[in-house]
Amino acid sequence: MPLPIINSIATWILKKRIHQIELFIKYPNEVQEELLFALLKIAENTVVGRQYQFNSVLNYDTFTQRVPISKYEDLEPMIEQTRKGMQNIFWPTSIKWFAKSSGTTNAKSKFIPVSNEALENCHYKASKDLLSLYLNNNEDSQLFVGKSLRLGGSKELYEDNNTFFGDLSAILIDNMPIWAEFSSTPCNRVSLMGDWEIKMMAIVQETIHEDVTSLAGVPSWMMVLLNKALEVTGKTNLTEIWPNAEVYFHGGVSFDPYREQYKKLFPRKDFNYYEIYNASEGFFAIQDLNYSNDLLLMLDYGIFYEFIPMDTFETDHQKVVRLADVELFKNYAVIITTNSGLWRYQIGDTVRFTSLSPHRIRVTGRTKHFINVFGEELIVENTDQAIAKACLETDSQVVDYTVAPIFMEGKEKGAHEWIIEFKTMPESMSYFHKVLDETLQSLNSDYEAKRRNNMTLNPLVINVARQNLFYDWLKERDKLGGQHKIPRLSNERTYLEQLLKMQFAEPPLT
């Protein structure tokens, strides 16, 4: 069958889903409530279901009274039992897949359960919805005439006690339907390679000969791959390699620090960027409009949402609200109940709502990734936007960065210390410093108050990182590729001190 016909058929099939999306947009609270009670009904005869008497939960208030908010540490004993082959503990159907995730703060690995229901009705459904929304907004798209360049995790799947664990992306690739593999590049064998650096070159060698129409992956790691493709081919931009490329689907880290670099890689005004919000625990939100930074919260993926206002988070008066009670522009920690048996699970992300009809969000950071040593309440969203503005103003490009406090000592005031790796240095570091600091003050009134006349905070300190410092730091910790990322902000100095130590050490031989 000719490719244009395949493109037309695939587009028609995917766009039929739009009517269902419009339904949960119209009735968000009803859809969420119905979903919660469906999950409770399905799991009422599990160990957890009997413990909390799911069969007699008749309203949301009873649910919140019986089931506590949980973190991974609270669920780990049950997850370990399931990994060893026991079933029906927190979800009734057999769970054999576990997404291995260490996040950015913990060296210890987490094993997030992934049920068949989550694979089909969350992750794969979301992948199709992403295409549906994109195609609905771009009538002339030729997405299926070519292939999608996917960049997943670097770990292979490992078998353990008749259960399997690996990067979520590896689990998804290993289970994907054949039609999805046919429309993707590289092949599964290359996608699942374990050695990240060998894999990068293998991906480049395979994909530069394909007709790539879309790309999908984490911006920081995709940037490494795309620069390698330019190096191998000798081309000046990526439209010379893939002239039909029309969209990049990205997620995992904020796109703000990388946006201008991607515009140079794809120097076409009609090239599209679509953001997603997913994690090992589930797929949560998708950009549903062209040229928008807001993400539509997807309400029918088997995930029930609750939110903790960050001004009450982990305090004696912490409160939890459901979707019906969220407010605009307030920072919330996300709590999920899922069709993999995560009950009122705190995923560690923070979001704010930019619209309530429909419910659209922006990811603002992590519950553990902020600086509030001096009452400045600085969050990742602030620093990402400030870095983007400083780069734009100084025509510079940043590879990565992290920030930590300089603690008060004696009569000396505190400050924020940055370490930034540049791809293109600013002509004037002093001007970059000025724009960065002033932009942070314009974005965050608490930071501005502490900086006014150096009242509490001295001017920020910037260390310029040597080339590949952050890459080497991740490599030393076996965290190359996939969802691994640099911790942007920290309330203590561990990461910064490690990086500064490597900064002045001899770089590793490559």
FITORMAR-555183 format. One record per residue (C-alpha): residue number from 0; x, y negated, z. Coordinates in Angstrom, 1 decimal. Each point is the difference from the previous one (the first is absolute). Example, Ala and Ser with C-alpha at 12.3 -4.5 7.8 and 13.67 -1.06 7.14 Angstrom:
BEGIN
REC  num    east   north      up
REC    0    12.3     4.5     7.8
REC    1     1.4    -3.4    -0.7
//
This chain:
BEGIN
REC  num    east   north      up
REC    0     0.0     0.0     0.0
REC    1     1.5    -3.4    -0.9
REC    2     1.2    -2.1     2.9
REC    3    -2.3    -3.0    -0.6
REC    4    -3.0     2.4     0.3
REC    5     1.4     1.5     3.2
REC    6     0.4    -3.5     1.3
REC    7    -3.6    -0.9    -0.8
REC    8    -1.4     3.1     1.6
REC    9     2.1    -0.3     3.2
REC   10    -1.0    -3.7     0.3
REC   11    -3.7     0.9    -0.3
REC   12     0.2     2.8     2.6
REC   13     1.9    -2.1     2.5
REC   14    -2.2    -3.1    -0.3
REC   15    -3.1     2.0     1.0
REC   16     1.4    -0.1     3.6
REC   17    -0.5    -3.8     0.1
REC   18    -3.7     0.4     0.9
REC   19     0.8     2.0     3.1
REC   20     2.6    -2.6     1.1
REC   21    -2.7    -2.7    -0.4
REC   22    -2.2     2.1     2.3
REC   23     2.4     0.0     2.9
REC   24     0.7    -3.7    -0.6
REC   25    -3.7    -0.7     0.3
REC   26    -0.6     2.2     3.1
REC   27     3.4     0.1     1.8
REC   28    -1.2     0.6     3.5
REC   29    -2.5     2.6    -0.9
REC   30     2.6     2.0    -2.1
REC   31     2.5    -0.1     2.9
REC   32    -2.6     1.1     2.6
REC   33    -1.2     2.8    -2.1
REC   34     3.6     1.1    -0.6
REC   35     0.8     0.0     3.7
REC   36    -2.9     2.3     0.9
REC   37     0.8     2.3    -3.0
REC   38     3.6     0.4     1.4
REC   39    -1.3     0.7     3.5
REC   40    -2.4     2.6    -1.4
REC   41     2.6     1.8    -2.0
REC   42     2.5     0.1     2.9
REC   43    -2.5     0.8     2.9
REC   44     1.2     3.6     0.4
REC   45     3.7    -0.8     0.0
REC   46     2.0    -0.1     3.2
REC   47    -0.1    -3.8     0.1
REC   48    -3.7     0.0    -1.0
REC   49    -0.9     2.2     2.9
REC   50     2.2    -2.0     2.4
REC   51    -1.7    -3.2    -0.8
REC   52    -3.4     1.5    -0.7
REC   53    -0.4    -1.3    -3.5
REC   54    -3.3     1.8    -0.3
REC   55    -1.7    -2.4     2.4
REC   56     1.6    -3.3    -1.3
REC   57    -3.0    -1.9    -1.2
REC   58     1.4    -3.5    -0.4
REC   59     3.2    -2.0    -0.4
REC   60     0.2    -1.0     3.7
REC   61     0.0     3.6     1.2
REC   62     2.7     0.8    -2.5
REC   63     2.3    -2.7     1.3
REC   64    -0.7     1.0     3.6
REC   65     0.9     3.6    -0.5
REC   66     2.8    -0.1    -2.5
REC   67     3.1    -2.0     1.1
REC   68     2.3    -2.1    -2.3
REC   69     3.0     2.3    -0.9
REC   70     3.5    -0.4    -1.2
REC   71     2.1     2.7    -1.7
REC   72     1.5     1.0     3.4
REC   73    -3.4     0.8     1.3
REC   74    -0.9     2.3    -2.9
REC   75     3.4     1.6    -0.5
REC   76    -0.6     3.2     2.1
REC   77    -3.1     0.8    -2.0
REC   78     1.7    -0.8    -3.3
REC   79     2.9     2.3     1.0
REC   80    -2.4     2.8     0.7
REC   81    -1.6    -0.5    -3.4
REC   82     3.4     0.0    -1.7
REC   83     0.7     3.4     1.6
REC   84    -3.2     1.4    -1.6
REC   85    -2.8    -0.6     2.5
REC   86    -3.1    -1.6    -1.6
REC   87    -3.3    -1.6     1.0
REC   88     1.7    -2.2     2.6
REC   89    -0.9    -3.4    -1.3
REC   90    -1.4     0.8    -3.4
REC   91    -2.0     3.1    -1.0
REC   92     1.4     0.8    -3.4
REC   93     3.5     1.4    -0.4
REC   94     2.8    -2.6     0.1
REC   95     3.3     1.2    -1.5
REC   96     1.4    -3.4    -1.2
REC   97     1.8    -2.5     2.2
REC   98     1.4    -3.3    -1.2
REC   99     3.4    -0.5     1.6
REC  100     0.4    -3.6     1.0
REC  101     2.4    -1.7     2.3
REC  102    -1.2    -3.5    -0.8
REC  103     2.5    -2.8     0.7
REC  104     0.3     0.0     3.7
REC  105     0.3     3.6     1.2
REC  106     2.9     2.4    -0.8
REC  107    -2.3     2.9     0.9
REC  108    -2.1     1.3    -2.8
REC  109    -3.8     0.0     0.0
REC  110    -2.0     2.7    -1.7
REC  111    -3.3    -1.5    -1.1
REC  112    -2.7     2.7    -0.8
REC  113    -1.3    -0.1    -3.6
REC  114    -3.2     2.0    -0.5
REC  115    -1.4     1.1    -3.4
REC  116    -2.8    -2.4     0.5
REC  117     2.5    -2.9     0.5
REC  118     1.9     1.1    -3.1
REC  119    -3.1     0.0    -2.2
REC  120    -2.4    -2.5     1.6
REC  121     2.6    -2.6     1.1
REC  122     3.4     0.1    -1.8
REC  123    -1.0     1.3    -3.4
REC  124    -3.3    -1.9     0.1
REC  125     1.9    -3.2     0.7
REC  126     2.4     0.6    -2.9
REC  127    -2.9     0.3    -2.3
REC  128    -1.7    -3.0     1.5
REC  129     3.1    -2.1    -0.5
REC  130    -0.2     0.8    -3.7
REC  131    -3.7    -0.6     0.0
REC  132     0.3    -3.5     1.5
REC  133     2.9    -0.9    -2.2
REC  134    -1.8     1.2    -3.2
REC  135    -3.2    -1.8     1.0
REC  136     1.9    -3.2     0.2
REC  137     2.0     0.5    -3.2
REC  138    -2.3     1.1    -2.8
REC  139     2.8     0.2    -2.6
REC  140     2.3     2.2     2.1
REC  141     1.9     2.7    -1.8
REC  142     1.2     1.7     3.2
REC  143    -0.5     3.6    -1.2
REC  144     1.7    -0.5    -3.3
REC  145     3.2     0.3     1.9
REC  146     1.2     1.4     3.3
REC  147     0.3    -1.2     3.6
REC  148     3.5    -0.2     1.5
REC  149    -0.4     1.2     3.6
REC  150     2.6    -0.4     2.6
REC  151    -0.6     2.2     3.1
REC  152     1.9     1.2     3.0
REC  153     3.4     1.6    -0.2
REC  154    -0.7     3.1     2.2
REC  155    -0.9     3.4    -1.2
REC  156    -2.8     2.0     1.6
REC  157     1.1     2.4     2.7
REC  158    -2.0     3.1     1.2
REC  159    -0.3     0.6     3.7
REC  160    -2.2     2.6     1.7
REC  161    -2.3     0.2    -3.1
REC  162    -0.5    -3.8     0.1
REC  163     1.8    -2.5    -2.1
REC  164     1.4    -3.5     0.7
REC  165     1.7    -2.6    -2.1
REC  166    -0.5    -3.6    -1.2
REC  167    -3.7    -0.8    -0.7
REC  168     1.0    -0.8    -3.6
REC  169     1.5     3.4    -0.4
REC  170    -3.1     1.7     1.4
REC  171    -2.2    -2.0    -2.4
REC  172     2.3     0.8    -3.0
REC  173     0.1     3.7     0.9
REC  174    -3.8     0.2     0.2
REC  175    -1.0    -2.4    -2.8
REC  176    -2.3     1.2    -2.8
REC  177     1.6     0.9    -3.3
REC  178    -1.5    -3.0    -1.8
REC  179     1.8    -2.3     2.4
REC  180     3.3     1.7    -0.6
REC  181    -0.5    -0.3    -3.8
REC  182    -0.5    -3.7     0.3
REC  183     3.0    -0.7     2.3
REC  184     3.7    -0.2    -0.2
REC  185     2.5     1.3     1.2
REC  186    -1.0     3.7     0.1
REC  187    -0.7     1.6     3.3
REC  188     3.4     1.7     0.2
REC  189     1.7    -3.4    -0.1
REC  190    -2.5    -1.7     2.2
REC  191     0.6     2.5     2.8
REC  192     3.8     0.0    -0.1
REC  193     1.5    -0.3     3.5
REC  194     3.1    -2.0    -0.7
REC  195    -1.1    -3.6    -0.5
REC  196     3.0    -1.3    -2.0
REC  197     0.0     3.0    -2.4
REC  198    -3.7    -0.3    -0.3
REC  199     0.2    -3.7    -1.0
REC  200     2.3     0.7    -2.9
REC  201    -2.2     3.0    -1.1
REC  202    -3.1    -2.2     0.1
REC  203     1.7    -2.7    -2.2
REC  204     1.3     2.5    -2.5
REC  205    -3.5     1.5    -0.4
REC  206    -2.2    -3.1     0.1
REC  207     1.9    -2.3    -2.3
REC  208    -1.1     2.2    -2.9
REC  209    -3.7     0.0     1.0
REC  210    -2.7    -2.5    -0.9
REC  211    -0.6    -1.3     3.5
REC  212    -3.2    -2.1     0.3
REC  213    -0.1    -0.3     3.8
REC  214     2.3     0.4     3.0
REC  215    -0.7     1.0     3.6
REC  216     2.2    -0.1     3.1
REC  217     1.4    -2.0     2.9
REC  218     1.4    -3.4    -1.3
REC  219     3.4     0.2     1.7
REC  220     0.8     3.5    -1.3
REC  221    -1.6    -0.6    -3.4
REC  222     2.3    -3.0    -0.3
REC  223     3.0     2.3     0.4
REC  224    -1.3     2.4    -2.7
REC  225    -0.9    -2.8    -2.4
REC  226     3.4    -1.7     0.3
REC  227     1.6     3.4    -0.6
REC  228    -2.1     0.4    -3.2
REC  229     1.3    -3.4    -1.2
REC  230     3.5     1.0     0.8
REC  231    -0.2     3.3    -1.9
REC  232    -1.7    -1.5    -3.1
REC  233     1.8    -3.3    -0.1
REC  234    -3.4    -1.8    -0.5
REC  235    -0.6    -3.4     1.5
REC  236    -3.6     0.7     1.2
REC  237    -2.4     2.9     0.3
REC  238    -2.3    -0.9    -2.8
REC  239     2.8     0.8    -2.3
REC  240     0.0     3.6     1.4
REC  241    -3.8     0.3     0.5
REC  242    -1.7    -2.5    -2.3
REC  243    -3.5     1.4     0.9
REC  244     0.4    -0.3     3.7
REC  245    -3.0    -2.0     1.4
REC  246    -0.2     0.5     3.7
REC  247     1.9     0.8     3.2
REC  248    -1.9     1.6     2.9
REC  249     2.0    -0.7     3.2
REC  250    -0.3     0.5     3.7
REC  251     2.0     0.9     3.1
REC  252     1.6    -3.4     0.6
REC  253    -1.0    -3.5    -0.7
REC  254     0.4    -1.1    -3.6
REC  255     0.6    -3.6     0.8
REC  256     3.8     0.2     0.3
REC  257     0.2     1.8    -3.3
REC  258    -2.6    -1.6    -2.2
REC  259     2.3    -2.5    -1.8
REC  260     2.5     2.8    -0.7
REC  261    -2.6     2.2    -1.6
REC  262    -1.2    -2.9    -2.2
REC  263     3.5    -0.2    -1.4
REC  264     0.1     3.8    -0.5
REC  265    -3.4    -0.1    -1.8
REC  266     0.0    -3.5    -1.7
REC  267    -3.5     0.2    -1.4
REC  268    -2.8    -2.3     1.2
REC  269    -2.6     2.8    -0.5
REC  270     1.9     2.6     2.1
REC  271    -2.1     1.0     3.1
REC  272     0.8     0.8     3.6
REC  273    -2.4     2.0     2.1
REC  274     0.6     0.6     3.7
REC  275    -1.1     3.0     2.1
REC  276     0.0     0.7     3.7
REC  277     0.7     3.7     0.8
REC  278     1.9     2.0     2.5
REC  279     0.5     3.6     1.1
REC  280    -3.2    -0.2     2.0
REC  281    -2.2    -1.1    -2.9
REC  282    -0.7    -2.3    -2.9
REC  283    -1.6    -3.2     1.3
REC  284    -0.3    -2.9    -2.4
REC  285     0.4    -0.9    -3.7
REC  286     0.3    -3.4    -1.8
REC  287    -3.2    -0.3    -1.9
REC  288     0.5    -3.3    -1.9
REC  289     2.7    -1.1    -2.4
REC  290     2.5    -2.5     1.4
REC  291    -1.1     0.5     3.6
REC  292     1.9     0.8     3.2
REC  293    -3.1     1.2     1.8
REC  294    -0.8     3.7     0.3
REC  295    -3.5     1.6     0.0
REC  296    -0.4     2.2     3.0
REC  297    -1.2     3.4    -1.3
REC  298    -2.8     1.2     2.2
REC  299    -0.9     3.5    -1.4
REC  300     3.3     1.9     0.2
REC  301    -0.9     1.9     3.1
REC  302     1.6    -2.7     2.3
REC  303    -1.9    -1.8     2.7
REC  304     1.6    -3.3     1.0
REC  305     0.4    -1.8     3.2
REC  306     2.1    -3.0     0.9
REC  307     1.7    -1.5     3.1
REC  308     0.4    -3.8     0.0
REC  309     3.8    -0.6     0.4
REC  310    -0.6    -2.6     2.6
REC  311    -1.3     2.8     2.2
REC  312     2.2     2.8    -1.2
REC  313     1.5     2.1     2.8
REC  314    -1.2    -2.4     2.6
REC  315    -2.3     0.8     3.0
REC  316    -2.9    -1.6    -2.0
REC  317     0.7     1.8    -3.3
REC  318    -3.2     0.3    -2.0
REC  319    -0.9     2.1    -3.1
REC  320    -2.5    -1.1    -2.6
REC  321    -1.5     1.8    -3.0
REC  322    -0.2    -1.4    -3.5
REC  323    -3.4    -1.7     0.6
REC  324     1.7    -2.2     2.7
REC  325     3.2    -1.1    -1.6
REC  326     0.7    -3.7    -0.5
REC  327     1.8    -1.9    -2.9
REC  328     3.7    -0.8     0.2
REC  329     0.5     1.8     3.4
REC  330     2.9     2.4     0.4
REC  331    -1.0     3.6     0.8
REC  332     1.7     3.3     0.7
REC  333    -1.6     2.7    -2.0
REC  334    -1.6     3.1     1.6
REC  335    -1.2     2.9    -2.2
REC  336    -2.1     3.2     0.3
REC  337     0.6     2.2    -3.0
REC  338    -1.0     3.2    -1.9
REC  339     3.4     1.5     1.1
REC  340    -1.0    -0.1     3.6
REC  341     1.7    -3.1     1.2
REC  342    -2.5    -1.4     2.6
REC  343     0.3    -3.7     0.9
REC  344     3.6     0.0    -1.1
REC  345     2.2    -3.1     0.2
REC  346     2.0    -0.1    -3.3
REC  347     2.2    -2.9     1.1
REC  348    -1.0    -2.4    -2.8
REC  349    -1.6    -3.5     0.4
REC  350    -2.4    -1.6    -2.5
REC  351    -2.1    -3.1    -0.3
REC  352    -3.3    -0.4    -1.8
REC  353    -0.1    -2.6    -2.8
REC  354    -3.6     0.8    -0.9
REC  355    -2.9     1.7     1.7
REC  356    -2.2     0.5    -3.0
REC  357     1.6     2.1    -1.4
REC  358     2.5     1.0     2.7
REC  359     3.4    -1.1    -1.3
REC  360     3.2     0.1     2.0
REC  361     3.6    -0.9    -0.1
REC  362     2.6     2.1     1.8
REC  363     1.9    -2.2     2.4
REC  364     2.5     2.3     1.6
REC  365     0.5     2.6     2.6
REC  366    -1.0     0.0     3.7
REC  367     3.6     0.5     0.9
REC  368     1.5    -2.2    -2.6
REC  369    -0.2    -3.6     1.2
REC  370     2.0    -2.5     2.1
REC  371    -1.7    -1.5     3.0
REC  372     2.9    -0.4     2.4
REC  373    -0.6    -3.7     0.4
REC  374    -3.8    -0.2    -0.7
REC  375     0.5    -0.6    -3.7
REC  376    -2.1     3.0    -1.1
REC  377     1.9     0.4    -3.3
REC  378    -1.4     2.7    -2.3
REC  379     1.3     1.7    -3.1
REC  380    -2.5    -1.8    -2.2
REC  381     1.5    -3.4     1.1
REC  382     3.6     1.1    -0.8
REC  383    -0.8     1.6    -3.3
REC  384    -1.8    -3.1    -1.2
REC  385     2.8    -2.3     1.3
REC  386     2.7     2.1    -1.8
REC  387    -2.0    -0.1    -3.2
REC  388    -0.3    -3.8     0.2
REC  389     3.7    -0.5     0.8
REC  390     1.0     2.2    -2.9
REC  391    -2.3    -1.9    -2.4
REC  392     1.3    -3.3     1.2
REC  393     3.7     1.0    -0.3
REC  394    -0.3     2.3    -3.1
REC  395     1.4     2.8     2.1
REC  396    -1.0     3.7     0.3
REC  397     0.0     2.1     3.2
REC  398     0.5     3.8     0.2
REC  399    -1.0     0.4     3.6
REC  400     0.1    -1.6     3.5
REC  401    -0.6     0.5     3.7
REC  402    -0.4    -2.4     2.9
REC  403     0.6     0.3     3.7
REC  404     0.1    -2.4     3.0
REC  405     3.0    -1.7     1.5
REC  406    -0.9     0.2     3.7
REC  407     0.3    -3.0     2.3
REC  408     3.2     0.1     2.1
REC  409     0.5    -2.4     2.8
REC  410    -1.0    -3.4    -1.2
REC  411     0.3     1.0    -3.7
REC  412    -3.2     0.1    -1.9
REC  413    -1.2     2.9    -2.1
REC  414    -0.1     0.4    -3.8
REC  415    -0.8     2.4    -2.8
REC  416     2.9     1.7    -1.7
REC  417    -0.4     1.2    -3.6
REC  418     2.1     2.3    -2.1
REC  419    -0.9    -0.4    -3.7
REC  420     1.4     1.9    -3.0
REC  421    -0.2    -2.1    -3.2
REC  422    -0.1     1.3    -3.6
REC  423     0.4    -3.6    -1.1
REC  424     1.5    -2.4     2.5
REC  425    -1.5    -3.5     0.4
REC  426     2.3    -2.8    -1.1
REC  427    -0.5    -1.7     3.3
REC  428    -0.4     2.2     3.1
REC  429    -0.7    -3.0     2.1
REC  430    -3.0    -0.9    -2.2
REC  431    -1.2     3.7     0.1
REC  432     0.3    -0.2     3.8
REC  433    -2.1    -3.2     0.0
REC  434    -2.8     1.3    -2.2
REC  435    -0.2     3.3     1.9
REC  436    -0.2    -1.7     3.4
REC  437    -2.5    -2.7    -1.2
REC  438    -2.2     2.5    -1.7
REC  439    -0.2     2.2     3.1
REC  440    -1.1    -3.1     2.0
REC  441    -2.6    -0.8    -2.6
REC  442    -1.4     3.6     0.2
REC  443     0.1     0.5     3.7
REC  444    -0.9    -2.7     2.5
REC  445     1.4     1.9     3.0
REC  446     3.4     0.3    -1.7
REC  447    -0.3    -3.7    -1.0
REC  448    -0.7    -1.0     3.7
REC  449     3.1     1.9     1.2
REC  450     2.2    -1.5    -2.7
REC  451    -1.2    -3.6     0.5
REC  452     3.1    -2.0     1.1
REC  453     1.7     3.4     0.7
REC  454    -2.2     0.1     3.1
REC  455     0.2     3.8     0.4
REC  456     1.5     1.3    -3.2
REC  457     3.3    -1.2    -1.5
REC  458     0.2     0.0    -3.8
REC  459     0.0     3.5    -1.5
REC  460     3.3     1.7    -0.7
REC  461     0.5     1.7    -3.4
REC  462     2.6     2.7    -0.7
REC  463     0.6     0.8    -3.7
REC  464     0.2     3.8    -0.3
REC  465     2.6     1.7    -2.2
REC  466    -1.2     1.7    -3.1
REC  467    -1.9     3.3     0.6
REC  468     0.0    -0.5     3.8
REC  469    -3.6     1.0     0.5
REC  470     0.3     2.9    -2.5
REC  471     3.0     1.3     2.0
REC  472    -1.9    -0.4     3.3
REC  473    -2.9     2.1    -1.3
REC  474     2.3     2.5    -1.6
REC  475     1.8     0.5     3.2
REC  476    -3.3     0.9     1.6
REC  477    -1.2     2.2    -2.8
REC  478    -2.8    -2.4    -0.9
REC  479     0.6    -0.7    -3.7
REC  480    -3.1    -0.3    -2.1
REC  481    -3.7     0.7     0.5
REC  482    -1.8    -2.0     2.6
REC  483     3.1    -0.8     2.0
REC  484     0.5    -3.6     0.6
REC  485     2.1    -2.6     1.9
REC  486    -1.6    -1.2     3.2
REC  487    -0.5    -3.6    -0.7
REC  488    -0.5    -1.3     3.6
REC  489     0.8     1.3     3.4
REC  490    -0.3    -1.3     3.5
REC  491     3.4     1.4     0.8
REC  492     3.4     0.0    -1.7
REC  493     0.7     3.7    -0.7
REC  494    -0.5     0.0    -3.8
REC  495     1.8    -3.3    -0.4
REC  496     3.0     1.1     2.0
REC  497     0.2     3.2    -2.0
REC  498     0.0    -2.0    -3.2
REC  499     2.5    -2.5     1.2
REC  500     2.4     2.8     1.0
REC  501    -0.3     1.5    -3.4
REC  502     0.4    -3.4    -1.6
REC  503     3.6    -0.2     1.1
REC  504     0.9     3.6    -0.3
REC  505     1.4     1.6    -3.1
REC  506    -2.9     0.9    -2.4
REC  507    -0.4     3.7    -0.6
REC  508     1.6     1.6    -3.0
REC  509    -2.5     0.7    -2.8
//
